[in-house]
């Protein structure tokens, strides 16, 4: 990759890593449903501006729009909510690390649900390393409460949802990726806004200027602009190179969580990070022979 693409890769990792920190801050003022509803509903208009400026044609097939709805549920609404809910009980760095299991879940699903992405020895070695790291994080001596355990399981549930979204996204490979991202964020906005309103999620909010600044950063920078960077990387550097951002996100999230939220990862967390990231690296490396056109899937 060129120096510009490396800069874009690190920028994307910083934006997506920052999302965990922004969510951690917003949870002091908002219900998890409200955080997710505002995140997607503020990000969608930004992408619509890009779609209109680039004059990207709107799909005419009802099946494509149904695909957007499906992705809006399993690639935005469900994982965003599970990860946000989980962050009420665990640190942002730990949440980002567990979310890094997405490529591992994706490799397993692809093996059983596709014909051309079977598990290789390299991928299997990566899965073993990665899941050993996850198991280390979730051992009784580390998980100090049931709330923390449920928080970790919620984040892993979000990662699994992302992996399923990857399978659905393959069916939309002929749709411009930016349109797919815009469509799914629009669908998730139409789902999450009324859900949050009817459940009273906005009624318990404590509004402040600093909260709106964080929400703007979460929605515009860590969601809308991050999608733009992601698809630029896919187009210019290839999907496999773009996937390596998964290795960098936990590092940025952990460091930013330490600086801005005062989080202090344990030694076991650092060891687990090495194991999980090494595992993800092997899973990604094991797929380099395949020419992938990645769907519009996010990491938080």
Secondary structure, DSSP 8 states (H G I E B T S, - for coil): --HHHHHHHHHHHHHHHHHHHHHHHHTTTS-HHHHHHHHHHHHHHHHHHHHHHTT------HHHHHHHHHHIIIIIIHHHHHHHHHTTTS-HHHHHHHHTTHHHHHHHHHHHH-SS----HHHHHHHHHHHHHHHHHTSTTT--SHHHHHHHHHHHHHHHHHHHHHHHHGGGTTS-HHHHHHHHHHHHHHHHHHHHHHHTTTTT----HHHHHHHHIIIIIIIIIHHHHHHHHHHHH-HHHHHTHHHHHHHHHHHHHHHHS-----HHHHHHHHHHHHHHHHHHHTTTTS-----S----
